[in-house]
Amino acid sequence: MMLRIDEYRFAFVSVDGISTLISILSSRVNFQVQYQLVFCLWVLTFNPLLATKMNKFSVIPILADILSDCAKEKVTRIILAVFRNLIEKPTDPQVAKEHCIAMVQCKVLKQLSILEQRRFDDEDISADVEFLTEKLQNSVQDLSSFDEYATELRSARLEWSPVHKSAKFWRENAHRLNEKNYELLRILVHLLETSKDHIILSVACFDIGEYVRHYPRGKHVLEQLGGKQIVMQLLAHDDPNVRYEALLAVQKLMVHNWEYLGKQLEKENENQPQKGGSAPISGKA
């Protein structure tokens, strides 16, 4: 097969071959087509460089969805084989760890638990289930809240997981959105610009607001990336929850020290004398 040869592998990738495979897999196709397309991905993942880059094409979320729905053993087997290669083949341990976390984020560990209860004729499936379960469980033990957040963000599948609403998380980690040339912040802005999902937009708006609230130069950085304008456009979004979160984000963008000013306002309100200082008169006139 041509994709077993590196020269053809890289030629295939250069013409957006992986993106095309993922696009087809994300639509509803029959199990035989699923198997053939995932087989192509599996062959590609034997190259360490391609295995390292594979999840930039959202391979893990798409395959995790198929794994949770598929009833055919051959499709299950080839997906598990891809997942195993995505952990074993990258030369950088950090990439393998990120792939493990991405699988955990996409509920693969839960699916592995279900597969453990089934009986398979193919011994490779049982071996891969055992291997993946061990690797993913180990990654969960070492998982920090920031790792969890970064993986969720890179998967482009934001949801209201606890980490978003944690003030402690944002106090400690807001500045880390600046790492790798603002990689995570750029992803947030990109999601705000391109996503059609109401929950993703709402969560992304909230995260933008928390970043600005807890990072002193956040407002300036966000303006440089074009994020402020995008958030303001969402004030006119059809969904009321998106509008609400966009409004909160804009308020935080407009104020440098949100919490400080909020406390100052509370203090002023407490010290301000009641209008019409005399007690109300009871009884009939």
C-alpha positions, 0 to 999 in steps of 0.5 A, a space after each residue: 500500500 502506498 501510504 506505507 512509504 514515507 514519500 507518499 505519506 508526506 505527499 498525501 498530507 501535503 494535499 490535505 489528505 488527512 483533513 479529507 479523511 476526517 471530513 468524510 469520517 465526521 459525516 455518516 458513512 457505513 462501517 466499511 467506509 469507516 474501516 477503510 478510512 481509519 485504516 489509512 490513518 492507522 498506516 500514517 501513524 507509523 511515521 513518528 512525525 505524522 503521529 505527533 501532528 495527527 491530532 491537530 486535525 482533530 483525529 482523536 475526537 472524531 475517532 472517539 465518537 465513532 468508537 462510542 457508536 460502532 458495533 463492528 469489531 473490525 472498526 473498533 480494532 482499527 480505531 484502538 490501533 490508531 490510538 495506540 500508535 498515537 501514544 507509542 510512536 511520537 518521540 516526544 513524551 509530552 506529545 504522547 501525554 497530550 494525546 492521552 489527555 485528549 483521549 480522556 477528555 473525549 471519554 475514551 476511558 469510559 468506552 474502554 471500560 465498556 469494551 473490557 466487559 465484552 468478549 472478542 475473538 481478536 486478541 489484539 483488541 484485548 491487548 490494545 484495550 489493556 494498554 490504553 486503559 493503563 496509559 490513560 489511567 496513568 495520565 489522569 493521575 498526573 493530570 493538572 487542572 491546566 492540562 485538563 483545560 488546555 486539552 479541552 480547548 485544543 479539542 475545540 469542544 468546550 463545555 461548562 466543566 468545573 475548571 472554567 468556573 474556578 476562580 482559583 484556576 484563573 488566578 493561577 493560570 490566566 497568564 499561561 494562555 500567553 505561552 507558545 505565542 498565545 497559542 491557547 488564547 488564539 484558539 479561544 479567539 478562533 472559536 469565537 470567530 468560527 464556532 456555531 455552537 452556542 455552548 462553545 461560544 458562551 464558554 469561550 466568552 466567559 474564558 476571555 472575560 476571566 483572562 482579561 480579569 486576571 491578567 493585567 495586560 489581557 485587554 491589550 493582548 486581546 485587542 492585538 489579536 482581534 478578540 475584543 471586536 469579535 466578542 462585541 459582535 456576539 452581543 447581537 447573537 441570536 442565543 440569549 446565553 451567548 449574548 449574556 456571556 458576551 456582555 459580561 466579557 465586554 464589561 470585564 474588557 472595559 474595566 482594568 481591575 474588575 474585582 477592585 472596582 466592584 468592592 469599591 462600589 460596594 463600600 461606597 453603597 454601604 457608606 452612602 446615607 439612605 435618601 429620605 433619612 427619616 423613618 417611614 410613617 405608618 398608619 393612616 393619614 
